[in-house]
Amino acid sequence: MVVKDKSPKYINILLAFWGALLIVIYMLTITTSTSTKDRYYEIMESASQKAELAFQKIKEKKQELGLSLSSEDKYQSGMLGPLHSKIQTTEGEPAAKRTSTNPNFAAVYIKMFKEANLKSGDEIAIVTSGSFPALNISATIAAQEYGLKFISMTGIGASSYGATDISFTYFDMANYLYELGIYENKLDYVSFGGAYDDGSEFPNDVREELMLRINSSAVKFISESDFKKNIQKRIEYIEEKCPNLKLFLNVGGTIVSMGNGYTNAVNYRGLVKPNYLTLNKSSTDLDHKGLLETYLENGIPIIQMLNITKIAYEYGLPQDPAGIPAVGAGDVYFETKYYIAIPIMGIVISIVMLSFYFIVRKKYNL
């Protein structure tokens, strides 16, 4: 026996029209959108200009010290070091290092701070290695321009093409930029860095040379090879200076941030906000958890600056471009605005149609 469809014929037509209408509304929403300067444009531009100035000063200082620029530094930015060095920790990718020398990464940090809902006066922690000195500089200057209070810690070890010149490590760069007044605050803490954060893979003479420079500075030295004690010390230092921490920012692959062994931190990129899973479930043993996971699981947003070419793409910056982009160049400086009336109209029409559909279903007992 053939069962006849009891529903009125116009219902199928109505559903088809509804689907087509939603497609049209979506297309109208996209095509009528406008791109305007980000409301933080002036801060972004100022931070990027200062980052560009800092890069130039570092390059000039390297030339003054008689340090040759890296063969992979095709932009002659001065922000890449040698492939091999006695403070080199891991292998680095030249394209990622070159991408990182874009001063507009300072604008990316500003946008991330905005996305994290930070306000002037909020407290953050900045932990770096020597692997991406340009990103370290951009992060520090962006935090200053945004008006944040922050604690800064760095490791001296660096992956290849990072701050691998022994006589001019990122620790030295930061101190120099502070002397010039480009950095408003000196580094708070420094460690040797490396596989165990203690520089144990560095030659003794190199460790001694670095120690002399550290002792002659006002920067506090962290020396703790026990991983769990190291993490606890750093948390205490951060809480002492920034008791109301609103964000944790990491640049590079330091063991103290990433963790000791496999951790969830390897999957983090860019701004990561806490969610139900990170707050309630951890797959990492406490013996291996680094600062990134520790803070994220305690409800603190993080910024993880690794996989730089992907971050550049996501924020509208070029990947390994032909030259260093000009300040103000890139989609990061703009925000897309949509005519909200169009999707609202679509929602209203959809509610009416959906209500009518259910009335018909009830009427005909469908």
C-alpha positions as CSV (number, residue, x, y, z in Angstrom):
1,M,0.0,0.0,0.0
2,V,1.3,3.4,-1.0
3,V,1.3,6.0,1.8
4,K,0.5,9.5,0.5
5,D,2.4,12.4,1.7
6,K,0.0,14.4,3.9
7,S,2.1,17.6,3.9
8,P,1.1,20.5,1.7
9,K,3.2,20.8,-1.5
10,Y,4.2,24.3,-0.6
11,I,6.2,23.2,2.4
12,N,9.0,21.7,0.3
13,I,9.1,24.9,-1.8
14,L,9.2,27.0,1.4
15,L,12.1,24.9,2.8
16,A,14.0,25.3,-0.5
17,F,13.4,29.1,-0.5
18,W,14.5,29.3,3.1
19,G,17.8,27.5,2.3
20,A,18.4,29.8,-0.7
21,L,17.6,32.8,1.4
22,L,20.2,31.9,4.0
23,I,22.8,31.5,1.2
24,V,21.9,35.0,-0.2
25,I,22.1,36.5,3.3
26,Y,25.5,35.0,3.9
27,M,26.8,36.3,0.6
28,L,25.4,39.7,1.3
29,T,27.0,39.8,4.7
30,I,30.4,39.0,3.2
31,T,30.2,41.2,0.1
32,T,29.0,44.3,2.0
33,S,31.6,44.0,4.7
34,T,34.2,46.8,5.0
35,S,37.8,46.9,6.1
36,T,38.8,49.8,8.3
37,K,41.8,50.7,10.4
38,D,41.9,48.9,13.7
39,R,40.9,51.1,16.6
40,Y,44.3,50.3,18.1
41,Y,46.0,51.3,14.9
42,E,48.1,54.2,16.4
43,I,49.4,51.9,19.2
44,M,50.2,49.2,16.7
45,E,52.0,51.6,14.4
46,S,54.0,53.1,17.3
47,A,55.0,49.7,18.6
48,S,56.1,48.5,15.2
49,Q,58.1,51.7,14.6
50,K,60.0,51.3,17.9
51,A,60.6,47.6,17.1
52,E,62.1,48.6,13.8
53,L,64.3,51.2,15.5
54,A,65.4,48.5,18.0
55,F,66.3,46.1,15.2
56,Q,68.4,48.8,13.6
57,K,70.2,49.6,16.8
58,I,71.0,45.9,17.3
59,K,72.4,45.7,13.8
60,E,74.6,48.7,14.3
61,K,75.9,47.3,17.6
62,K,76.7,44.0,15.9
63,Q,78.7,45.9,13.3
64,E,80.4,47.9,16.0
65,L,81.4,44.7,17.7
66,G,82.8,43.3,14.4
67,L,80.1,40.6,14.2
68,S,79.3,39.5,10.6
69,L,75.7,39.1,9.7
70,S,74.3,35.6,9.1
71,S,74.5,34.3,5.5
72,E,70.8,33.5,5.9
73,D,69.9,37.0,6.8
74,K,69.0,38.0,3.3
75,Y,67.3,41.2,4.6
76,Q,70.4,42.2,6.4
77,S,68.2,42.8,9.4
78,G,70.9,42.0,12.0
79,M,68.4,39.8,13.8
80,L,69.8,36.4,12.7
81,G,72.9,34.8,14.2
82,P,75.2,32.0,13.1
83,L,74.0,28.5,12.2
84,H,76.3,26.9,14.7
85,S,77.5,28.2,18.0
86,K,78.5,27.0,21.4
87,I,75.2,28.3,22.9
88,Q,73.1,26.8,20.1
89,T,70.5,24.5,21.5
90,T,68.5,23.1,18.6
91,E,68.1,23.4,14.9
92,G,66.2,26.4,13.6
93,E,64.4,27.1,10.3
94,P,65.9,30.1,8.5
95,A,62.5,31.0,6.8
96,A,60.8,31.2,10.2
97,K,63.7,33.4,11.6
98,R,63.4,35.8,8.6
99,T,59.7,35.9,8.9
100,S,60.1,36.9,12.6
101,T,62.1,40.0,11.7
102,N,59.0,41.8,10.5
103,P,58.6,44.7,12.9
104,N,54.8,44.5,12.3
105,F,54.8,41.5,14.7
106,A,54.6,44.2,17.4
107,A,51.2,45.0,15.9
108,V,50.3,41.3,16.1
109,Y,51.1,41.3,19.8
110,I,48.9,44.4,20.3
111,K,46.0,42.6,18.5
112,M,46.5,39.5,20.7
113,F,46.4,41.7,23.8
114,K,43.2,43.2,22.6
115,E,41.7,39.7,21.8
116,A,42.7,38.7,25.3
117,N,40.7,41.6,26.7
118,L,43.7,43.1,28.4
119,K,43.6,46.7,29.6
120,S,46.4,49.2,30.3
121,G,47.8,48.5,33.7
122,D,47.2,44.7,33.5
123,E,50.0,42.4,34.5
124,I,51.6,39.8,32.3
125,A,54.7,37.6,32.2
126,I,57.1,37.4,29.3
127,V,59.4,34.3,29.1
128,T,61.8,34.0,26.2
129,S,64.8,32.2,24.9
130,G,67.4,33.5,22.4
131,S,65.8,31.7,19.5
132,F,63.7,34.6,18.2
133,P,65.3,37.8,19.4
134,A,63.2,39.9,17.0
135,L,60.0,38.5,18.5
136,N,61.3,39.0,22.0
137,I,61.9,42.6,21.2
138,S,58.5,43.1,19.5
139,A,56.8,41.5,22.5
140,T,58.6,43.7,25.0
141,I,57.9,46.9,23.1
142,A,54.3,46.0,22.4
143,A,53.7,45.4,26.1
144,Q,55.2,48.8,26.9
145,E,53.1,50.6,24.3
146,Y,49.9,48.8,25.5
147,G,50.7,50.1,29.0
148,L,51.1,46.6,30.6
149,K,53.0,45.9,33.7
150,F,55.2,42.8,33.1
151,I,57.9,40.6,34.5
152,S,60.5,39.4,31.9
153,M,62.6,36.2,32.0
154,T,65.0,34.9,29.3
155,G,67.2,32.0,28.7
156,I,70.5,32.6,26.8
157,G,70.5,29.4,24.7
158,A,69.2,29.8,21.2
159,S,68.3,27.6,18.2
160,S,70.4,28.1,15.1
161,Y,70.0,31.5,13.4
162,G,68.7,33.0,16.6
163,A,70.8,35.1,19.0
164,T,73.6,32.6,18.8
165,D,76.5,35.1,18.8
166,I,78.2,34.4,22.1
167,S,79.5,37.9,22.5
168,F,76.0,39.4,21.9
169,T,73.3,37.1,23.1
170,Y,69.6,38.2,23.6
171,F,70.5,38.9,27.2
172,D,73.1,41.4,26.0
173,M,70.7,42.8,23.4
174,A,68.0,43.4,26.1
175,N,70.5,45.2,28.4
176,Y,71.7,47.3,25.4
177,L,68.2,48.3,24.5
178,Y,67.6,49.3,28.1
179,E,70.7,51.4,28.1
180,L,69.4,53.2,25.0
181,G,66.0,53.8,26.6
182,I,64.1,51.7,24.0
183,Y,63.3,49.2,26.7
184,E,61.7,51.0,29.6
185,N,62.5,48.2,32.1
186,K,65.5,45.9,32.4
187,L,65.2,42.1,32.3
188,D,64.2,40.7,35.6
189,Y,65.7,37.2,35.4
190,V,68.1,35.3,33.2
191,S,69.1,31.6,33.0
192,F,71.6,29.8,30.8
193,G,68.7,28.0,29.0
194,G,69.4,24.9,27.0
195,A,68.1,21.4,27.4
196,Y,67.8,21.6,31.2
197,D,67.8,25.4,31.5
198,D,71.2,25.2,33.2
199,G,73.5,25.5,30.1
200,S,75.0,22.1,31.0
201,E,75.7,21.5,27.3
202,F,77.7,24.7,27.0
203,P,81.5,24.5,27.3
204,N,82.8,25.6,30.7
205,D,84.7,28.6,29.3
206,V,81.5,29.8,27.7
207,R,79.5,29.4,30.9
208,E,82.2,31.3,32.8
209,E,82.2,34.1,30.2
210,L,78.4,34.4,30.4
211,M,78.5,34.4,34.2
212,L,80.8,37.3,34.3
213,R,78.5,39.4,32.2
214,I,75.4,38.3,34.2
215,N,77.2,39.2,37.5
216,S,78.1,42.6,36.2
217,S,74.5,43.3,35.4
218,A,71.5,44.0,37.7
219,V,69.6,41.0,36.3
220,K,68.9,38.1,38.7
221,F,70.3,34.7,37.8
222,I,68.2,31.6,37.8
223,S,70.2,28.4,38.3
224,E,68.1,25.3,39.0
225,S,68.5,22.0,37.1
226,D,65.7,20.3,39.0
227,F,62.8,20.8,36.7
228,K,59.9,20.9,39.2
229,K,61.9,23.3,41.6
230,N,62.7,25.5,38.6
231,I,59.0,25.8,37.7
232,Q,58.0,26.5,41.3
233,K,60.7,29.2,41.6
234,R,59.6,31.0,38.5
235,I,55.9,30.9,39.6
236,E,57.0,32.5,42.9
237,Y,59.0,35.1,41.1
238,I,56.1,35.9,38.8
239,E,53.6,36.1,41.7
240,E,55.9,38.4,43.6
241,K,56.0,41.0,40.9
242,C,52.7,40.3,39.1
243,P,50.3,38.9,41.7
244,N,47.3,39.7,39.4
245,L,48.6,38.0,36.3
246,K,46.3,38.3,33.3
247,L,48.3,36.6,30.6
248,F,51.4,34.5,30.1
249,L,53.5,35.1,27.0
250,N,56.2,32.7,25.8
251,V,58.6,33.1,22.8
252,G,60.5,30.0,21.7
253,G,60.7,26.5,22.9
254,T,62.1,26.8,26.4
255,I,61.8,23.8,28.6
256,V,60.4,25.9,31.5
257,S,57.5,27.0,29.3
258,M,57.0,24.0,27.1
259,G,57.5,21.3,29.8
260,N,59.9,18.4,30.2
261,G,58.9,15.7,27.7
262,Y,55.7,15.5,25.7
263,T,53.1,17.9,26.9
264,N,49.9,19.6,25.5
265,A,52.0,22.8,25.0
266,V,53.4,21.4,21.7
267,N,49.9,22.0,20.2
268,Y,49.5,25.6,21.3
269,R,50.0,28.5,18.8
270,G,49.3,32.1,19.2
271,L,46.7,33.3,21.7
272,V,45.1,30.4,23.6
273,K,42.3,31.1,26.0
274,P,41.3,28.7,28.9
275,N,38.3,26.5,28.2
276,Y,36.5,23.6,29.9
277,L,39.0,21.0,28.8
278,T,42.1,22.9,29.9
279,L,40.6,23.8,33.2
280,N,39.3,20.4,34.0
281,K,41.4,17.8,32.3
282,S,45.1,17.5,32.0
283,S,47.0,14.7,30.2
284,T,50.3,15.9,31.5
285,D,52.0,14.6,34.6
286,L,53.0,17.2,37.1
287,D,56.6,16.2,36.8
288,H,56.6,17.3,33.2
289,K,54.2,20.3,33.0
290,G,55.7,23.6,32.1
291,L,54.5,27.2,32.7
292,L,52.3,27.3,29.6
293,E,50.1,24.4,30.7
294,T,50.3,25.4,34.4
295,Y,48.9,28.9,33.7
296,L,46.3,27.8,31.1
297,E,44.9,25.2,33.4
298,N,44.6,27.8,36.1
299,G,42.5,30.1,34.0
300,I,45.2,32.4,32.6
301,P,45.3,33.0,28.8
302,I,48.6,32.3,27.1
303,I,50.4,33.4,24.0
304,Q,52.7,30.8,22.5
305,M,55.1,32.2,19.8
306,L,56.2,29.1,17.9
307,N,55.3,27.9,14.4
308,I,55.9,31.5,13.4
309,T,55.0,31.2,9.7
310,K,51.5,30.0,10.5
311,I,51.0,32.8,13.0
312,A,52.1,35.3,10.4
313,Y,49.6,33.9,8.0
314,E,46.8,34.0,10.5
315,Y,47.4,37.7,11.2
316,G,47.9,38.8,7.7
317,L,51.7,39.1,7.6
318,P,53.8,37.7,4.8
319,Q,55.8,34.5,5.2
320,D,59.5,34.8,4.4
321,P,58.9,37.8,2.1
322,A,61.4,39.2,-0.4
323,G,62.3,42.0,2.0
324,I,61.4,43.4,5.4
325,P,57.8,44.9,5.1
326,A,57.3,48.6,5.9
327,V,55.7,49.5,9.2
328,G,52.0,49.6,8.8
329,A,51.9,47.0,6.1
330,G,49.6,44.0,6.6
331,D,46.1,43.0,7.3
332,V,46.8,43.0,11.1
333,Y,46.3,46.7,11.1
334,F,42.7,46.4,9.8
335,E,39.5,45.0,11.1
336,T,36.5,43.8,9.2
337,K,33.1,45.3,10.0
338,Y,29.8,43.8,8.9
339,Y,26.4,45.4,8.5
340,I,24.8,43.6,11.4
341,A,21.3,44.4,10.0
342,I,21.6,41.8,7.3
343,P,22.3,38.8,9.5
344,I,19.7,40.1,12.0
345,M,17.2,40.2,9.2
346,G,18.1,36.6,8.3
347,I,17.6,35.5,11.8
348,V,14.2,37.1,12.1
349,I,13.0,35.6,8.8
350,S,14.4,32.2,9.8
351,I,12.5,32.3,13.1
352,V,9.3,33.2,11.3
353,M,9.8,30.4,8.8
354,L,10.8,27.9,11.4
355,S,7.7,28.7,13.5
356,F,5.4,28.4,10.5
357,Y,7.1,25.0,9.6
358,F,6.4,23.6,13.1
359,I,2.8,24.9,13.0
360,V,2.2,23.0,9.7
361,R,3.8,19.9,11.1
362,K,1.5,20.0,14.1
363,K,-1.6,20.7,12.0
364,Y,-1.0,17.8,9.7
365,N,0.4,15.5,12.4
366,L,3.7,15.1,10.6
